[in-house]
Amino acid sequence: MPNRTLALEIGSTAIRGVLVESSLRSQRILGAYTVPRSANDDLAHDIKALAATHGLAWDEVVSALPGDAVTHRLLTLPFRDRKRLDQVVPSELESQLPFEIDEAVIDYQVIGEHEGQALILAALAPKDAIRSHLVALAAAGIEPRAIDLAPLAALNLLRHGEPNVTEAVIAIVDRDRTTLLLVHQAQLLGLRTLSAGVSSPSDVDNVASQARWSVAALSQNGAAHDATLWLGGEAAGTPGLTEAMGGALDLPPRRLDELVIHSVPAALRSDQPAFATSLGLALRDRATTGSVGMDFRRGEFTYHRERDALWQMLAGASVLLLVGLVLMAAAFMLEGRRLGQERDAVQAEIRALFTAAMPTTTTIVNEKAQLQAELSALEKRRQLYGRLAPSAPRAIDLLRALTLGVPPDVALDLEELNLDADTLKIRGSTSTYEGVEAVKRGLGARPEFRDVQAKDVRASVDGQRVAFGLDIVTSTGERP
């Protein structure tokens, strides 16, 4: 969904705004608007008048501090690592401050390279200036997403415009101040804000003279020699200003409306000089062109609207998730109830079949387990009393074979006799170990028994008897 941003420039004589519509793939300038400042300098009233007069609606706002409210410096450092810059840049600016560095907000940007080293534009804004700026905008119901440095904005016009400008002096002449930027090999080499502006033709010569000395001070090794003077600002249309500035700087002058910026409609191109600052602010977020810009909304002034909106979105998503979980739980409960009813119906049918099959059973705990136990008992009884095959031995036959197999001279005491399927197990005792062997041999000689194994042969506790166990496999027994 496209996002509308109002780039706001607060001047001493007028408020200017540029409305830009951005999407993931494009950026389009919708219009440039202005209203004069009211006599009582009521900023909230003037901003509301700007919106009401032109019927403006926006999603977010970016604004800027004037150059004379900010301290800046161009640094040349042998590295561009962000962590190291975070440590070095504040110390480089601290020596220029008449107050503690904790009372200011610092931002910087790597704007290019110079002789193999990183060129850093660092800026420092007093917290009082930022706080006053935010309070004034808040009175109009505005919380800006970013607070930029106004003198940098015009540089974005060259970065976005055609022809491609690599050598330039940009002069933004307003009624109360003048901003000068020196561009060499497409990099910013100097920036200065003069307290002199042009409010009438009589001010032209003074501004031109101060601009000449300022550009001479900013120029290094004649960097401005082959440059073109690009003129903009609210006073750019003052008669004689273009000629005076070009003559003072000895540079060919051109106005910023001669730049072709594709995102600016042709109908608005004539407004580019007067709206140079607000238009540059509007173009600062275009990521594909390497725009220049600062943001003093840091530390205690950090912009929280996006984070709050994210939390609100997450809260809404959490509510939807909770509703979804409740609905899922209700669906599970209904499905569980339906399955429970089906289970109860099946259980009732199983109970009826069990009762029909075992009418004498009065206590029913687990139909399956009780049926299996009954079947096992019946199988054991079948094994005990003989199978249906005519040749299968009967239990009485096995007992008879057991009696005949024990030698008559062995005194045998039986303690346990158990017939399980085709295995006959006995436990007993004799007077000697030889007696155990005699019983084993005697039973092994019987045709009714296929294998006789002695188990756990040991002397009794009193030593008078020998206890033993025999596992006997019947010769005709087969598992069903």
C-alpha positions as CSV (number, residue, x, y, z in Angstrom):
1,M,0.0,0.0,0.0
2,P,1.5,3.4,-0.9
3,N,2.7,5.6,1.9
4,R,2.3,9.4,1.9
5,T,5.0,11.5,3.5
6,L,4.9,15.2,4.1
7,A,8.3,16.8,3.9
8,L,8.0,20.0,6.1
9,E,10.2,23.1,5.9
10,I,9.6,25.6,8.7
11,G,10.8,29.0,7.5
12,S,10.7,32.4,9.2
13,T,8.3,33.8,6.6
14,A,6.5,30.7,5.3
15,I,5.9,27.0,5.8
16,R,6.5,24.8,2.9
17,G,5.6,21.2,2.4
18,V,6.1,18.6,-0.3
19,L,3.8,15.6,-0.4
20,V,5.5,12.4,-1.7
21,E,3.8,9.0,-2.3
22,S,6.2,6.0,-2.0
23,S,5.7,2.3,-2.6
24,L,8.2,-0.5,-2.8
25,R,9.1,0.2,-6.4
26,S,8.4,3.9,-7.0
27,Q,8.3,7.4,-5.6
28,R,6.1,10.2,-6.9
29,I,5.9,13.9,-5.9
30,L,2.2,14.7,-5.5
31,G,2.5,18.5,-4.9
32,A,4.3,21.4,-3.3
33,Y,2.3,23.6,-0.9
34,T,3.0,26.8,1.1
35,V,1.3,29.2,3.5
36,P,2.8,32.4,5.0
37,R,3.6,32.5,8.6
38,S,1.1,34.2,10.9
39,A,1.8,37.5,12.6
40,N,1.9,35.9,16.0
41,D,4.3,33.2,14.9
42,D,1.9,30.4,15.9
43,L,3.4,27.3,14.3
44,A,0.6,25.0,15.2
45,H,-1.9,27.4,13.6
46,D,0.2,27.7,10.5
47,I,0.7,24.0,10.0
48,K,-3.1,23.4,10.4
49,A,-3.7,26.2,7.9
50,L,-1.3,24.5,5.5
51,A,-3.3,21.2,5.7
52,A,-6.7,22.9,5.6
53,T,-5.9,25.3,2.7
54,H,-4.6,22.6,0.4
55,G,-6.7,19.7,1.7
56,L,-3.6,17.6,2.7
57,A,-3.6,14.2,4.3
58,W,-0.4,12.2,5.1
59,D,0.7,9.1,6.8
60,E,4.0,10.5,8.3
61,V,6.0,13.7,8.4
62,V,9.8,14.4,8.1
63,S,11.1,17.8,9.1
64,A,14.5,19.5,9.6
65,L,16.5,21.8,11.8
66,P,18.1,24.9,10.2
67,G,21.9,24.9,9.6
68,D,22.5,27.6,12.2
69,A,21.0,25.4,14.9
70,V,23.4,22.5,14.3
71,T,27.1,22.0,14.5
72,H,28.6,20.0,11.7
73,R,32.0,18.9,10.6
74,L,33.5,16.9,7.7
75,L,35.9,14.2,8.9
76,T,38.4,12.1,7.0
77,L,39.0,8.8,8.8
78,P,41.0,5.7,7.7
79,F,38.0,3.4,8.5
80,R,34.2,3.3,8.0
81,D,33.3,0.6,10.4
82,R,30.1,1.7,12.3
83,K,31.2,0.6,15.7
84,R,34.5,2.4,15.5
85,L,32.8,5.5,14.1
86,D,30.3,5.5,17.0
87,Q,33.3,5.9,19.3
88,V,35.4,8.3,17.3
89,V,32.9,10.8,15.9
90,P,31.6,12.2,19.2
91,S,35.2,12.8,20.4
92,E,36.0,14.6,17.2
93,L,33.0,17.0,17.7
94,E,33.4,17.5,21.4
95,S,36.2,20.0,21.1
96,Q,33.9,22.4,19.2
97,L,31.1,22.5,21.8
98,P,30.5,25.2,24.4
99,F,28.5,22.7,26.4
100,E,28.7,19.0,27.5
101,I,28.4,16.5,24.8
102,D,25.7,14.7,26.8
103,E,23.4,17.7,26.1
104,A,23.5,17.0,22.3
105,V,22.4,14.4,19.8
106,I,25.0,13.2,17.2
107,D,24.4,11.7,13.8
108,Y,26.8,11.1,10.9
109,Q,26.9,9.6,7.5
110,V,29.7,8.2,5.3
111,I,29.3,10.4,2.2
112,G,32.2,9.2,0.1
113,E,35.9,8.6,-0.1
114,H,38.8,11.1,-0.3
115,E,42.3,9.9,-1.2
116,G,41.5,6.3,0.0
117,Q,40.0,7.4,3.3
118,A,36.3,7.6,4.3
119,L,34.7,11.0,4.2
120,I,32.3,11.4,7.1
121,L,29.7,14.2,7.5
122,A,29.1,14.4,11.3
123,A,26.4,16.7,12.8
124,L,25.5,17.6,16.4
125,A,22.2,19.2,17.5
126,P,21.6,20.5,21.0
127,K,18.9,18.5,22.8
128,D,17.1,21.8,23.7
129,A,16.7,22.6,19.9
130,I,15.3,19.1,19.2
131,R,13.0,19.3,22.1
132,S,11.7,22.7,21.2
133,H,11.2,21.5,17.6
134,L,9.2,18.4,18.7
135,V,7.1,20.4,21.1
136,A,6.2,23.0,18.4
137,L,5.1,20.2,16.0
138,A,3.3,18.3,18.7
139,A,1.1,21.4,19.2
140,A,-0.1,20.9,15.7
141,G,-0.7,17.1,16.3
142,I,2.5,16.1,14.4
143,E,5.2,13.7,15.5
144,P,7.9,13.7,12.8
145,R,9.4,10.3,11.9
146,A,12.8,12.0,11.3
147,I,14.4,15.3,12.0
148,D,17.0,16.0,9.3
149,L,19.6,18.7,8.7
150,A,18.0,21.3,6.4
151,P,21.2,22.4,4.5
152,L,21.8,18.8,3.3
153,A,18.4,18.5,1.6
154,A,19.3,20.5,-1.6
155,L,22.1,18.0,-2.2
156,N,19.5,15.3,-2.9
157,L,18.2,17.3,-5.8
158,L,21.5,17.0,-7.6
159,R,21.7,13.3,-6.7
160,H,18.3,12.6,-8.2
161,G,18.4,15.1,-11.1
162,E,19.7,15.3,-14.7
163,P,22.1,16.4,-16.0
164,N,24.5,14.5,-13.8
165,V,26.3,17.1,-11.6
166,T,29.7,16.3,-10.2
167,E,31.1,19.8,-9.7
168,A,28.8,22.4,-8.1
169,V,28.3,25.1,-5.6
170,I,24.7,25.0,-4.3
171,A,23.4,28.3,-2.9
172,I,20.0,28.1,-1.1
173,V,19.1,31.7,-0.5
174,D,16.2,32.3,1.9
175,R,15.0,35.6,3.4
176,D,16.8,35.1,6.7
177,R,19.8,32.8,5.9
178,T,21.9,31.4,3.1
179,T,23.2,27.9,2.8
180,L,26.3,27.0,0.7
181,L,27.3,23.5,-0.3
182,L,30.5,22.7,-2.2
183,V,30.4,19.5,-4.3
184,H,33.6,18.1,-5.9
185,Q,33.7,14.9,-7.9
186,A,30.1,14.2,-6.8
187,Q,31.1,14.4,-3.1
188,L,30.3,17.0,-0.5
189,L,33.4,18.8,0.4
190,G,32.0,21.8,2.3
191,L,28.9,23.1,4.0
192,R,28.2,26.5,5.6
193,T,25.1,28.4,6.7
194,L,25.3,32.2,6.6
195,S,23.1,34.3,8.9
196,A,22.5,36.8,6.0
197,G,19.6,36.3,3.6
198,V,17.8,38.3,0.9
199,S,14.5,39.9,1.9
200,S,14.8,42.7,-0.6
201,P,17.0,43.5,-3.7
202,S,19.2,45.7,-1.4
203,D,20.5,42.6,0.3
204,V,21.8,41.0,-2.9
205,D,25.3,42.4,-2.9
206,N,25.9,41.7,0.8
207,V,24.9,38.0,0.4
208,A,27.0,37.7,-2.8
209,S,30.0,39.1,-1.1
210,Q,29.7,36.8,1.9
211,A,29.1,33.8,-0.4
212,R,32.3,34.6,-2.3
213,W,34.5,34.5,0.9
214,S,32.7,31.4,2.3
215,V,33.2,29.4,-0.9
216,A,36.9,30.5,-1.1
217,A,37.3,29.2,2.5
218,L,35.5,25.9,1.7
219,S,37.3,25.3,-1.6
220,Q,40.4,23.1,-1.4
221,N,43.0,23.1,-4.2
222,G,40.6,25.1,-6.4
223,A,37.9,22.5,-6.1
224,A,35.2,25.1,-7.1
225,H,37.1,26.3,-10.2
226,D,35.2,24.1,-12.7
227,A,31.9,24.1,-10.8
228,T,28.5,25.4,-11.7
229,L,26.5,27.6,-9.4
230,W,23.0,26.1,-8.7
231,L,20.7,28.6,-7.1
232,G,17.6,27.9,-5.1
233,G,15.7,29.0,-2.0
234,E,12.7,31.2,-1.4
235,A,14.6,34.3,-2.5
236,A,16.0,32.7,-5.6
237,G,13.7,34.8,-7.8
238,T,14.9,38.1,-6.4
239,P,15.9,40.4,-9.4
240,G,19.6,40.5,-9.9
241,L,20.4,37.7,-7.4
242,T,21.4,35.1,-10.0
243,E,23.8,37.5,-11.9
244,A,25.3,38.9,-8.6
245,M,26.0,35.4,-7.2
246,G,27.5,34.2,-10.4
247,G,29.7,37.2,-10.8
248,A,30.8,37.1,-7.1
249,L,31.8,33.4,-7.3
250,D,33.0,33.7,-10.9
251,L,30.9,30.6,-11.8
252,P,28.2,30.1,-14.4
253,P,24.8,30.3,-12.6
254,R,21.9,28.0,-13.1
255,R,18.6,27.7,-11.2
256,L,17.5,24.4,-9.7
257,D,14.4,24.4,-11.9
258,E,16.7,23.5,-14.8
259,L,17.2,20.0,-13.2
260,V,15.0,17.2,-14.5
261,I,13.9,15.0,-11.6
262,H,11.8,12.2,-12.9
263,S,9.7,11.8,-9.8
264,V,8.7,15.5,-10.0
265,P,5.9,16.3,-12.4
266,A,6.8,18.8,-15.1
267,A,4.1,21.2,-13.9
268,L,5.9,21.4,-10.5
269,R,9.4,21.9,-11.9
270,S,9.2,25.7,-11.7
271,D,8.7,25.3,-7.9
272,Q,12.0,23.4,-7.4
273,P,14.1,26.4,-6.4
274,A,11.7,27.7,-3.8
275,F,11.0,24.2,-2.5
276,A,14.6,23.0,-2.6
277,T,14.7,22.1,1.1
278,S,11.4,20.4,1.4
279,L,11.8,18.7,-1.9
280,G,15.2,17.4,-0.9
281,L,13.7,16.1,2.4
282,A,11.0,14.3,0.4
283,L,13.7,12.6,-1.8
284,R,15.9,11.5,1.1
285,D,14.4,8.1,1.6
286,R,14.8,6.9,-1.9
287,A,17.2,4.0,-1.2
288,T,18.5,3.4,-4.8
289,T,20.2,6.7,-5.3
290,G,22.4,7.1,-2.2
291,S,20.6,10.1,-0.7
292,V,22.1,12.2,2.0
293,G,20.4,12.9,5.2
294,M,20.6,12.9,9.0
295,D,18.2,11.9,11.7
296,F,18.4,13.5,15.1
297,R,15.6,11.4,16.5
298,R,17.9,9.3,18.6
299,G,18.3,8.4,22.2
300,E,15.5,9.9,24.3
301,F,14.0,11.4,21.1
302,T,13.7,8.0,19.2
303,Y,10.6,7.8,17.1
304,H,8.3,5.1,18.6
305,R,5.3,5.3,16.3
306,E,6.4,2.5,14.1
307,R,7.3,0.4,17.1
308,D,4.0,1.2,18.8
309,A,2.2,0.4,15.5
310,L,4.0,-2.9,15.4
311,W,3.0,-3.7,19.0
312,Q,-0.6,-2.8,18.1
313,M,-0.4,-5.0,15.1
314,L,1.0,-7.8,17.2
315,A,-1.6,-7.2,19.8
316,G,-4.3,-7.4,17.2
317,A,-2.7,-10.6,15.8
318,S,-2.6,-12.0,19.3
319,V,-6.3,-11.3,19.8
320,L,-7.0,-13.0,16.4
321,L,-4.8,-15.9,17.5
322,L,-6.6,-16.2,20.8
323,V,-9.9,-16.2,19.1
324,G,-8.6,-18.9,16.7
325,L,-7.4,-21.0,19.6
326,V,-10.8,-20.6,21.3
327,L,-12.6,-21.7,18.2
328,M,-10.2,-24.6,17.7
329,A,-10.7,-25.7,21.4
330,A,-14.5,-25.5,20.9
331,A,-14.2,-27.6,17.7
332,F,-12.0,-30.1,19.5
333,M,-14.5,-30.2,22.4
334,L,-17.4,-30.8,20.0
335,E,-15.5,-33.4,18.1
336,G,-14.5,-35.1,21.3
337,R,-18.1,-35.1,22.5
338,R,-19.2,-36.7,19.2
339,L,-16.4,-39.3,19.4
340,G,-17.3,-39.9,23.0
341,Q,-20.9,-40.6,22.0
342,E,-19.8,-43.0,19.3
343,R,-17.4,-44.7,21.8
344,D,-20.2,-45.1,24.3
345,A,-22.4,-46.7,21.6
346,V,-19.7,-49.2,20.7
347,Q,-19.0,-49.9,24.4
348,A,-22.7,-50.7,24.9
349,E,-22.7,-53.1,22.0
350,I,-19.5,-54.8,23.3
351,R,-21.1,-55.1,26.7
352,A,-24.2,-56.7,25.2
353,L,-22.1,-59.2,23.3
354,F,-20.1,-60.0,26.4
355,T,-23.1,-60.5,28.5
356,A,-24.6,-62.8,25.8
357,A,-21.4,-64.9,25.6
358,M,-20.7,-65.0,29.4
359,P,-24.1,-64.8,31.2
360,T,-22.8,-66.1,34.5
361,T,-20.3,-63.3,34.9
362,T,-21.7,-60.6,37.1
363,T,-18.7,-58.3,37.6
364,I,-17.6,-56.7,34.4
365,V,-14.3,-54.6,34.5
366,N,-12.7,-55.0,31.1
367,E,-14.6,-57.0,28.6
368,K,-11.5,-57.7,26.4
369,A,-9.2,-58.8,29.2
370,Q,-11.9,-61.0,30.8
371,L,-12.7,-62.7,27.5
372,Q,-9.0,-63.3,26.9
373,A,-8.7,-64.7,30.5
374,E,-11.7,-67.0,29.9
375,L,-10.4,-68.2,26.6
376,S,-7.0,-68.9,28.2
377,A,-8.6,-70.9,30.9
378,L,-10.7,-72.9,28.4
379,E,-7.5,-73.6,26.4
380,K,-5.7,-74.9,29.5
381,R,-8.6,-77.1,30.3
382,R,-8.6,-78.4,26.7
383,Q,-4.9,-79.1,27.0
384,L,-5.3,-80.7,30.3
385,Y,-8.1,-83.1,29.3
386,G,-6.8,-83.9,25.9
387,R,-7.3,-82.6,22.4
388,L,-9.9,-83.8,19.9
389,A,-7.3,-86.1,18.1
390,P,-7.9,-89.8,19.0
391,S,-4.1,-90.5,19.6
392,A,-3.6,-87.6,22.1
393,P,-2.7,-88.7,25.6
394,R,-5.0,-88.0,28.4
395,A,-3.9,-86.5,31.7
396,I,-4.6,-89.8,33.4
397,D,-2.2,-91.5,31.0
398,L,0.6,-89.1,31.7
399,L,0.1,-89.6,35.5
400,R,0.3,-93.4,34.9
401,A,3.5,-93.0,32.9
402,L,4.9,-90.8,35.6
403,T,4.1,-93.4,38.3
404,L,5.7,-96.3,36.2
405,G,8.8,-94.2,35.3
406,V,9.9,-93.6,38.9
407,P,12.1,-96.4,40.1
408,P,10.5,-98.3,43.0
409,D,13.6,-98.1,45.2
410,V,13.6,-94.3,45.1
411,A,11.8,-92.5,47.9
412,L,10.2,-89.6,46.1
413,D,8.2,-86.8,47.7
414,L,6.1,-84.8,45.2
415,E,5.4,-81.2,46.2
416,E,4.0,-79.8,42.9
417,L,2.7,-81.3,39.6
418,N,1.6,-79.0,36.8
419,L,0.6,-80.0,33.2
420,D,0.7,-77.0,30.8
421,A,0.1,-77.8,27.1
422,D,2.8,-80.3,26.2
423,T,5.0,-79.8,29.2
424,L,4.7,-81.6,32.6
425,K,6.4,-79.9,35.5
426,I,7.1,-81.6,38.8
427,R,8.8,-80.4,42.0
428,G,9.8,-82.7,44.7
429,S,12.7,-84.2,46.7
430,T,14.6,-87.4,47.3
431,S,17.1,-88.6,49.8
432,T,20.2,-88.4,47.5
433,Y,21.5,-86.8,44.3
434,E,21.7,-90.3,42.8
435,G,17.9,-90.7,43.4
436,V,17.3,-87.6,41.3
437,E,19.4,-89.1,38.4
438,A,17.5,-92.4,38.8
439,V,14.1,-90.6,38.5
440,K,15.3,-88.6,35.5
441,R,16.5,-91.8,33.7
442,G,13.4,-93.7,34.5
443,L,11.1,-91.0,33.2
444,G,13.3,-90.5,30.1
445,A,12.9,-94.2,29.3
446,R,9.1,-93.9,29.1
447,P,7.6,-93.6,25.5
448,E,5.1,-90.9,26.7
449,F,8.0,-88.5,27.4
450,R,10.2,-87.0,24.7
451,D,12.6,-84.9,26.9
452,V,13.3,-84.8,30.6
453,Q,15.4,-81.9,32.1
454,A,16.4,-81.6,35.7
455,K,16.1,-78.1,37.1
456,D,17.3,-76.4,40.3
457,V,18.8,-79.5,42.0
458,R,20.0,-78.6,45.5
459,A,20.3,-79.8,49.0
460,S,17.6,-78.8,51.5
461,V,18.2,-76.4,54.3
462,D,18.6,-79.2,56.9
463,G,20.8,-81.2,54.5
464,Q,18.6,-84.3,54.9
465,R,17.0,-84.2,51.4
466,V,17.8,-83.2,47.8
467,A,15.2,-80.9,46.2
468,F,14.8,-80.8,42.5
469,G,12.5,-79.9,39.6
470,L,11.8,-81.8,36.3
471,D,10.5,-80.2,33.1
472,I,9.1,-83.1,30.9
473,V,8.0,-82.7,27.3
474,T,5.3,-85.2,26.3
475,S,6.1,-87.2,23.2
476,T,2.6,-86.8,21.6
477,G,1.7,-83.3,22.7
478,E,1.4,-80.6,20.0
479,R,0.5,-76.9,20.3
480,P,-2.9,-76.1,18.7
